[in-house]
């Protein structure tokens, strides 16, 4: 099944993308030499780009070992938003990082005007750095608006691979159509890699690769009885609040866990998630609130130490897959489950079946039955199957 190129946006967004594509095509009529790619040997320097949010970037780390296996001597650079800094800094498979905060995907509390000003002020520095780096090939993993096609084109990278769905597809030397398939988003990444490395395939047990710090002392946050008996991590928040499970369900789940003497930790970051968790938290020796108390490396190690993880469709579920922690994700029908499910056979993806799912509406709908009607019993059953 083919998705129309501009199906990702509102009608206003589609008009903008049509205009951008037409503008790029017109420009290339007079600059065809920059568009064309030559025959390349194995690339020495590879740039990966992903302007998505934290979950997108975590998933993208899954393909790093595949690239290194295909070309062990290559250098890998990564272009992402600065919000991905904790994921990418000190990553053992990444040699250079470039931060590019596109205003459209910037979730900070700044005004739109300030986001746009920040983007254009910082863009030139990023562009200059990319020009000086002399990458042989760039692969834009983000299939949606805003992709990095224009930036990669301006950086004079001789070979540029990416999906046309997000606009400016004419600026890629190897533009690829995005076709809806029953496959994970990482397989869409691998399809782009195959343009440069035809031998790369999806391997068994493929999962994200995150930098680990096993020297972190969790006793600073968790008492001995939590670490000895084991605990569950509950992560109720996410960047897009429309994907969240209702407060009433979380409270009922917590009550069931208290009744069964299950130790649990609440995690989250930011003002919204702090407010959310304060309403879920109970006064009990079985409950510890670690919201806004953990750095990203500490969150990774807490989830890695947990016996089980429960959350919504957010980056924390992808952390669980990276550290091989079993869990349940309370998902949604805004996209097909097989696209964004964490890469782990140990993690269940729960949604309430509805006639409208998957809808592919990036703003969801008023009812969000697909996530809000997931039952507490269904979630608790997954917990008991793994723990009790």
C-alpha positions in Angstrom: 0.0 0.0 0.0 1.4 3.4 -0.9 1.0 6.5 1.2 0.7 9.7 -0.7 3.9 11.7 -0.4 2.4 14.5 1.7 0.1 12.4 3.8 2.0 13.3 7.0 0.6 16.8 7.4 -2.4 19.1 7.5 -3.5 20.7 4.2 -1.5 23.8 5.0 1.6 21.6 5.5 0.9 19.8 2.3 0.8 23.1 0.4 4.2 24.0 1.9 5.7 20.7 0.9 4.4 20.9 -2.6 5.9 24.4 -2.9 9.3 23.2 -1.4 9.5 20.3 -3.8 8.6 22.5 -6.8 11.2 25.1 -5.7 13.9 22.4 -5.3 13.1 20.9 -8.8 13.2 24.3 -10.4 16.6 25.1 -8.7 18.1 21.8 -9.9 17.2 22.6 -13.5 20.1 25.1 -13.4 22.3 23.1 -11.0 22.0 19.6 -12.2 25.7 18.9 -11.6 25.2 19.2 -7.8 22.3 16.8 -7.9 24.0 14.0 -9.8 26.1 11.4 -7.9 29.0 9.5 -9.3 29.9 5.8 -8.7 31.4 5.5 -5.3 33.7 3.1 -3.6 33.1 2.1 0.0 32.5 5.3 1.9 35.2 6.4 4.4 33.0 8.9 6.2 29.2 8.5 6.7 26.8 11.0 8.1 23.5 9.8 9.6 20.7 12.4 10.1 17.6 12.1 12.2 15.8 15.2 13.3 13.2 13.2 15.2 12.6 13.1 18.9 14.3 10.9 21.5 12.6 7.7 20.6 13.4 8.1 16.9 17.1 8.6 17.7 17.3 5.7 20.1 15.8 3.4 17.4 18.3 4.8 14.9 21.2 3.6 17.0 20.2 0.0 16.2 21.7 0.3 12.7 25.1 1.5 13.9 26.5 -2.0 14.4 25.3 -3.0 11.0 27.3 -0.1 9.4 30.4 -1.0 11.4 30.1 -4.6 10.4 29.8 -3.7 6.7 32.6 -1.2 6.8 34.7 -1.4 10.1 37.1 1.4 9.1 34.4 4.0 8.4 33.8 7.1 10.5 30.2 7.8 11.5 28.8 11.2 12.2 25.3 11.9 13.5 23.1 14.9 12.9 20.2 15.3 15.4 18.4 17.8 17.7 20.3 18.9 20.8 17.7 17.1 22.9 19.4 13.8 21.7 22.7 14.9 23.4 22.4 12.4 26.3 21.9 9.5 23.8 24.7 10.4 21.4 27.4 11.8 23.6 30.2 9.3 24.4 28.5 6.8 22.1 31.1 4.1 21.3 30.0 3.8 17.6 29.7 7.6 16.8 32.8 9.7 15.9 31.2 13.1 15.5 27.9 14.7 16.5 26.2 17.8 15.0 23.2 19.4 16.7 20.5 21.0 14.5 17.3 22.1 16.4 14.7 22.5 13.7 11.9 24.7 15.0 9.2 22.4 13.8 10.2 19.5 16.1 11.5 21.6 18.9 9.4 20.8 22.0 11.0 23.4 24.3 8.8 26.0 26.0 10.2 28.8 23.9 7.8 30.8 21.6 7.6 29.8 18.0 9.4 33.0 17.1 12.4 32.2 19.4 12.5 28.6 18.0 12.7 29.8 14.5 15.4 32.5 15.3 17.4 29.9 17.2 17.3 27.4 14.3 18.5 29.9 11.7 21.2 31.4 13.9 22.6 27.9 14.7 22.1 26.4 11.2 25.1 28.2 9.6 27.5 26.9 12.2 26.2 23.4 11.6 26.4 23.8 7.8 30.0 25.1 8.1 31.0 22.1 10.2 29.5 19.7 7.8 31.2 21.3 4.8 34.6 21.1 6.6 34.0 17.4 7.5 33.9 16.2 3.9 31.5 13.3 4.3 31.3 10.8 1.4 27.7 9.9 2.0 24.8 11.2 4.1 21.7 9.0 4.9 18.7 10.9 6.2 16.8 8.4 8.4 13.9 10.8 9.2 11.1 10.1 6.6 8.9 13.0 7.7 9.0 16.8 7.7 11.4 18.3 8.4 14.1 16.1 6.9 17.6 17.3 6.4 17.7 17.2 2.6 18.4 20.9 2.1 21.1 21.0 4.7 22.9 18.0 3.3 22.6 19.4 -0.2 24.2 22.7 0.9 26.9 20.9 2.7 28.1 19.5 -0.7 28.0 15.9 0.5 28.4 14.1 -2.9 25.9 11.3 -2.1 22.7 11.9 -0.2 20.1 9.1 0.5 16.7 9.7 2.0 12.9 9.3 1.7 10.9 11.8 -0.4 7.9 11.8 1.9 9.1 14.8 4.0 9.7 17.2 1.1 12.8 18.4 -0.8 13.2 14.9 -2.2 14.8 16.3 -5.4 17.8 17.3 -3.3 18.8 13.7 -2.6 21.0 12.0 -5.1 19.3 8.8 -4.3 15.7 9.6 -3.4 13.6 6.7 -2.1 9.8 6.5 -2.0 8.3 5.7 1.4 5.8 2.8 1.0 3.7 1.6 3.9 4.7 -2.0 4.8 4.2 -4.4 7.7 7.6 -3.7 9.1 9.4 -1.8 11.8 10.8 1.7 11.3 14.3 0.2 11.6 13.6 -1.8 8.5 13.0 1.5 6.7 16.4 2.6 7.9 18.0 -0.6 6.6 16.4 0.0 3.2 18.2 3.3 3.0 21.4 1.6 4.1 21.0 -0.9 1.3 21.4 1.9 -1.2 25.0 2.2 -0.1 25.5 -1.3 1.5 23.4 -3.8 -0.4 24.6 -6.7 1.8 23.2 -5.3 5.0 20.2 -7.2 6.4 17.9 -7.1 9.4 19.5 -9.5 11.9 17.9 -11.4 14.7 17.7 -9.6 18.1 18.5 -6.3 16.5 18.1 -3.6 19.2 19.2 0.0 20.1 22.7 0.5 21.3 23.0 3.0 24.2 26.2 4.1 26.1 26.1 2.4 29.5 27.6 3.5 32.8 27.5 0.4 35.0 29.5 2.3 37.7 26.5 4.3 38.7 25.5 3.6 42.3 21.8 3.0 42.4 21.9 2.9 46.2 21.7 6.7 46.0 18.2 6.4 44.7 16.9 3.0 45.8 17.0 1.3 49.2 18.5 -2.2 49.5 15.1 -4.0 49.7 14.2 -2.5 46.3 17.4 -3.7 44.7 17.3 -7.1 46.4 13.6 -8.0 45.8 13.4 -6.3 42.4 11.0 -3.5 41.3 9.0 -2.3 38.3 9.5 1.0 36.5 6.3 3.0 35.7 6.9 5.7 33.2 3.5 7.4 32.6 4.5 10.4 30.6 5.6 11.1 27.0 6.5 14.1 24.8 3.1 14.0 23.0 0.4 14.0 25.8 -2.3 12.8 23.5 -0.6 9.3 23.7 -0.9 9.2 27.5 -3.0 6.6 29.5 -5.7 8.2 31.7 -4.9 9.1 35.3 -7.7 6.9 36.6 -6.2 3.8 35.0 -2.7 4.5 36.4 -4.2 4.9 39.9 -6.0 1.6 39.6 -2.9 -0.1 38.4 -0.9 1.3 41.3 -3.5 0.1 43.8 -3.3 -3.5 42.3 0.4 -3.4 42.6 0.2 -2.2 46.3 -2.3 -5.0 47.0 0.2 -7.6 45.6 3.2 -6.0 47.4 5.0 -5.2 44.2 7.7 -2.6 44.5 7.7 0.1 41.9 9.5 3.3 40.8 8.0 6.2 39.0 10.2 8.0 36.5 9.7 11.0 34.3 11.2 14.4 33.4 9.8 17.9 33.3 7.0 19.9 34.8 4.1 18.1 33.1 5.4 14.6 34.0 6.1 15.7 37.6 2.5 16.9 37.9 1.3 13.6 36.4 3.4 11.5 38.7 2.5 13.5 41.8 -1.1 12.4 41.3 -0.2 8.8 40.8 2.3 8.5 43.6 1.1 6.9 46.9 2.6 7.1 50.4 3.9 3.6 50.7 7.3 1.9 51.2 6.5 0.1 48.0 6.6 3.3 45.9 9.5 5.6 45.1 9.2 8.8 43.0 12.4 9.4 40.9 10.8 12.0 38.6 13.3 14.8 37.8 15.9 13.1 40.0 17.8 11.1 37.3 20.2 12.0 34.6 19.7 10.1 31.3 22.5 7.6 32.1 21.0 7.0 35.5 17.5 6.4 34.0 19.1 3.9 31.7 20.6 2.0 34.6 17.4 2.1 36.7 15.4 0.6 33.8 18.2 -1.9 33.2 18.0 -3.0 36.8 14.2 -3.3 36.9 12.4 -6.6 36.7 9.7 -5.1 34.4 8.8 -1.8 32.7 5.4 -0.3 32.1 4.9 2.9 30.0 3.2 4.6 27.1 4.6 5.1 23.6 7.7 7.1 24.6 11.5 7.0 24.5 11.6 5.1 27.8 10.2 2.0 26.2 13.0 2.0 23.7 15.5 2.3 26.5 13.9 -0.9 28.0 14.5 -2.7 24.7 18.1 -1.5 24.5 18.9 -2.9 28.0 16.8 -6.1 27.5 14.2 -5.3 30.2 10.8 -7.0 29.8 7.8 -4.8 29.7 4.4 -3.6 28.5 3.8 -0.5 26.4 0.3 1.0 26.4 0.3 2.0 22.8 -2.0 3.8 20.4 -3.6 3.6 17.0 -2.0 6.8 15.6 0.3 4.5 13.5 0.7 0.8 12.9 2.0 -1.0 16.0 4.7 -2.8 14.0 6.2 0.6 13.1 7.1 1.9 16.5 7.0 -1.1 18.9 10.2 -1.3 20.9 12.7 -3.8 19.3 12.3 -6.6 21.8 10.4 -9.8 22.0 10.1 -9.3 25.7 8.0 -6.2 25.4 4.3 -6.3 24.7 2.5 -3.5 22.8 -1.1 -3.1 24.1 -3.7 -1.2 22.2 -7.5 -1.2 22.3 -8.7 -2.4 18.8 -10.8 0.2 17.0 -12.2 0.5 13.5 -10.2 3.7 12.9 -6.8 2.4 13.8 -4.3 2.9 12.5 -5.4 6.4 11.5 -2.0 8.0 10.8 -3.2 11.3 12.2 -0.2 12.9 13.9 -2.5 14.9 16.3 -4.7 11.9 17.2 -8.4 12.5 17.9 -10.7 13.7 20.7 -11.5 10.2 22.0 -8.2 8.3 21.6 -10.1 5.2 22.5 -7.2 3.1 21.2 -5.1 4.1 24.2 -7.6 5.3 26.8 -9.6 2.1 26.7 -6.7 -0.3 27.3 -7.8 -2.0 30.5 -6.0 -2.0 33.8 -6.5 -5.8 33.9 -4.8 -6.3 30.6 -1.7 -4.4 31.8 -1.7 -6.1 35.2 -2.0 -9.5 33.6 1.2 -8.8 31.7 2.9 -7.9 35.0 1.7 -11.0 36.8 2.8 -13.2 33.9 6.3 -12.0 34.3 6.6 -11.5 38.0 4.2 -13.5 40.1 
